[in-house]
Amino acid sequence: MKIVESLHTVGRELLWKYPSIERGLRRLPTPWGSKMSSLTLSSGQNITLAHREVHISDIGSRTFHYRPNSVGDVGVMKQIFEQKDYALHHWPQGKDIIDLLGLLNKKQRLSLIMDMGANIGASSVFFCESFPGAKVICVEPDPSNADILTKNMVGLKYSLFRGAISNRRGQLSLLDPGHGDWGFRTAPLGLQDGASKCIEAETVQNLLARFGEDGIPVIAKIDIEGGESDLFSDDCEWMDMFPCVIIELHDWMLPSKGTSRNFLKQVAARELDFVHRGENIFIFNTMLTRKLIKEYALLS
């Protein structure tokens, strides 16, 4: 069992570089329990899921469902529920975001968290359970991932957009480069072969208007496998609405493509704090955070 657990913790970069490793790992049993359930996908396919209790915060645990032979599912659970990749308490700026979310909940104001690249819902569950009163707007283009997400988000406050995030409304191709359930990419229509799927694309502003219920944007989490090049290429006023942006960049995965370039240009054009932990970059708009805390602290 220890050998299996060790194999399941192989670095993400290694799995991307050598996809054959992942194909081998898919045949290994999951290191976590044997409780099983079933799910009928929107495609009509029946799949078997495993489920386990995951600890998110001091309030207790929650049942979380995943594909037992998916390295992507197991990996994302380790990152979010065990390593706590999206925890904010490591920095003073993050503690201010936690205070802001607590204040909005106390004042009965809806706070909004956008989860762009929500996968099977691990990050969305983490945010919902960590910040009572917040609503998560989930964005996930892969139908199977989105179906599992809906099972994991039962009882939580969320909306799901089954499509991709972009800097403009339209359609994109959804590609599976063969890197598993956490590696789907998007590309412009017409530039890929018939193996791709056509999906709807929306902007941050449109999704906030559609699902935001007049809430207060607080956190934007972005893990879109290189799609950040398109997202940050234009129309980025939405960045000025979020006190915190969390992003994984993918230059390591797509060498010579410059997928982080547009994001870095947008950050450089603003007065923001830039910190790094694990795979993720945390961007803090401290002026906006303090303004919101002051504004809502004065409300009766």
Buried (B, 14 or more C-beta within 10 A) or exposed (E): EEEEBEBBEBEBEEBBEEBEBBEEBBEBEBBBEEEEEEBEEEEEEEBEBBBBEBEBBEEEEBEBBBBBBBBBBBBBBBBBBEEBBBBBEEBEBBEBBBEBBBBBBEBEBBBBBBBBBBBBBBBBBBBBBBBEBBBBBBBBBBBBBBBBBBBBBEEBEBBBBBBBBBBEEEBBBBBBEEBBBBBBBBBEEEEBEEEBBEBBBBBBBBBBEEBBEEBBBBBBBBBBBBBBBBBBBEEBEBBEBBBBBBBBBBBBBBEEEEBBBBBBEBBEEEEBBEEEBEBBBBBBBBEBBEEBBEEBEEEE
